[in-house]
Amino acid sequence: MCSRHSAALRRLHFAQQQEFNLLRDRFREDPESFWRFGCKSRMPWQREQFLKALEDCDLVPVSDPNNPTSLHRSAKAIVIQQAAIESQGR
């Protein structure tokens, strides 16, 4: 993949992280908006509990901007798995 595409993916990743931060800031201002409109949750949220969760956790994209396609991710996983198997055999 060319460097232009990689740079674009990194910028998109960074922009998504900024969006997550904006959402976190909005939820801090009005925590009830998270569950007000029918959020399906395993447990009911309490305001203080939700605010603590927002403080304790970083909302970041789970994608890796350095792996632009599923083929790259699969190849990387195979190499890591092979290295782990080889290190156990020693």
Contact map, one row per residue, 1 for C-alpha under 8 A:
111011000000000000000000000000000000000000000000000000000000000000000000000000000000000000
111111000000000000000000000000000000000000000000000000000000000000000000000000000000000000
111111100000000000000000000000000000000000000000000000000000000000000000000000000000000000
011111110000000000000000000000000000000000000000000000000000000000000000000000000000000000
111111111000000000000000000000000000000000000000000000000000000000000000000000000000000000
111111111100000000000000000000000000000000000000000000000000000011010000000000000000000000
001111111110000000000000000000000000000000000000000000000000000000000000000000000000000000
000111111111000000000000000000000000000000000000000000000000000000000000000000000000000000
000011111111100000000000000000000000000000000000000000000000000010010000000000000000000000
000001111111110000000000000000000000000000000000000000000000000011000000000000000000000000
000000111111111000000000000000000000000000000000000000000000000000000000000000000000000000
000000011111111100000000000000000000000000000000000000000000000000000000000000000000000000
000000001111111110000000000000000000000000000000000000000000101110000000000000000000000000
000000000111111111000000000000000000000000000000000000000000000000000000000000000000000000
000000000011111111100000000000000000000000000000000000000000000000000000000000000000000000
000000000001111111110000000000000000000000000000000000000001100000000000000000000000000000
000000000000111111111000000000000000000000000000000000000011100000000000000000000000000000
000000000000011111111100000000000000000000000000000000000000000000000000000000000000000000
000000000000001111111110000000000000000000000000000000000000000000000000000000000000000000
000000000000000111111111000000000000000000000000000000000011000000000000000000000000000000
000000000000000011111111100000000000000000000000000000000010000000000000000000000000000000
000000000000000001111111110000000000000000000000000000000000000000000000000000000000000000
000000000000000000111111111000000000000000000000000000000000000000000000000000000000000000
000000000000000000011111111100000000000000000000000001000010000000000000000000000000000000
000000000000000000001111111110000000000000000000000000000000000000000000000000000000000000
000000000000000000000111111111100000000000000000000000000000000000000000000000000000000000
000000000000000000000011111111111100000000000000000000000000000000000000000000000000000000
000000000000000000000001111111100000000000000000001001000000000000000000000000000000000000
000000000000000000000000111111100000000000000000000000000000000000000000000000000000000000
000000000000000000000000011111111000000000000000000000000000000000000000000000000000000000
000000000000000000000000011111111110000000000010011000000000000000000000000000000000000000
000000000000000000000000001001111111000000000010000000000000000000000000000000000000000000
000000000000000000000000001001111111100000000000000000000000000000000000000000000000000000
000000000000000000000000001000111111101000000000000000000000000000000000000000000000000000
000000000000000000000000000000111111111100001000000000000000000000000000000000000000000000
000000000000000000000000000000011111111000000000000000000000000000000000000000000000000000
000000000000000000000000000000001111111000000000000000000000000000000000000000000000000000
000000000000000000000000000000000011111100000000000000000000000000000000000000000000000000
000000000000000000000000000000000111111110000000000000000000000000000000000000000000000000
000000000000000000000000000000000010011111000000000000000000000000000000000000000000000000
000000000000000000000000000000000000001111110000000000000000000000000000000000000000000000
000000000000000000000000000000000000000111110000000000000000000000000000000000000000000000
000000000000000000000000000000000000000011111000000000000000000000000000000000000000000000
000000000000000000000000000000000000000011111100000000000000000000000000000000000000000000
000000000000000000000000000000000010000000111110110000000000000000000000000000000000000000
000000000000000000000000000000000000000000011111110000000000000000000000000000000000000000
000000000000000000000000000000110000000000001111111000000000000000000000000000000000000000
000000000000000000000000000000000000000000000111111100000000000000000000000000000000000000
000000000000000000000000000000000000000000001111111110000000000000000000000000000000000000
000000000000000000000000000000100000000000001111111111000000000000000000000000000000000000
000000000000000000000000000100100000000000000011111111100000000000000000000000000000000000
000000000000000000000000000000000000000000000001111111110000000000000000000000000000000000
000000000000000000000000000000000000000000000000111111111000000000000000000000000000000000
000000000000000000000001000100000000000000000000011111111100000000000000000000000000000000
000000000000000000000000000000000000000000000000001111111100000000000000000000000000000000
000000000000000000000000000000000000000000000000000111111100000000000000000000000000000000
000000000000000000000000000000000000000000000000000011111110000000000000000000000000000000
000000000000000000000000000000000000000000000000000001111111000000000000000000000000000000
000000000000000010011001000000000000000000000000000000001111100000000000000000000000000000
000000000000000110010000000000000000000000000000000000000111110000000000000000000000000000
000000000000100110000000000000000000000000000000000000000011111000000000000000000000000000
000000000000000000000000000000000000000000000000000000000001111100000000000000000000000000
000000000000100000000000000000000000000000000000000000000000111110000000000000000000000000
000000000000100000000000000000000000000000000000000000000000011111110000000000000000000000
000001001100100000000000000000000000000000000000000000000000001111110000000000000000000000
000001000100000000000000000000000000000000000000000000000000000111110000000000000000000000
000000000000000000000000000000000000000000000000000000000000000111111101100000000000000000
000001001000000000000000000000000000000000000000000000000000000111111101100000000000000000
000000000000000000000000000000000000000000000000000000000000000000111111100000000000000000
000000000000000000000000000000000000000000000000000000000000000000111111110000000000000000
000000000000000000000000000000000000000000000000000000000000000000001111111000000000000000
000000000000000000000000000000000000000000000000000000000000000000111111111100000000000000
000000000000000000000000000000000000000000000000000000000000000000111111111110000000000000
000000000000000000000000000000000000000000000000000000000000000000000111111111000000000000
000000000000000000000000000000000000000000000000000000000000000000000011111111100000000000
000000000000000000000000000000000000000000000000000000000000000000000001111111110000000000
000000000000000000000000000000000000000000000000000000000000000000000000111111111000000000
000000000000000000000000000000000000000000000000000000000000000000000000011111111100000000
000000000000000000000000000000000000000000000000000000000000000000000000001111111110000000
000000000000000000000000000000000000000000000000000000000000000000000000000111111111000000
000000000000000000000000000000000000000000000000000000000000000000000000000011111111100000
000000000000000000000000000000000000000000000000000000000000000000000000000001111111110000
000000000000000000000000000000000000000000000000000000000000000000000000000000111111111000
000000000000000000000000000000000000000000000000000000000000000000000000000000011111111100
000000000000000000000000000000000000000000000000000000000000000000000000000000001111111110
000000000000000000000000000000000000000000000000000000000000000000000000000000000111111111
000000000000000000000000000000000000000000000000000000000000000000000000000000000011111111
000000000000000000000000000000000000000000000000000000000000000000000000000000000001111111
000000000000000000000000000000000000000000000000000000000000000000000000000000000000111111
000000000000000000000000000000000000000000000000000000000000000000000000000000000000011111
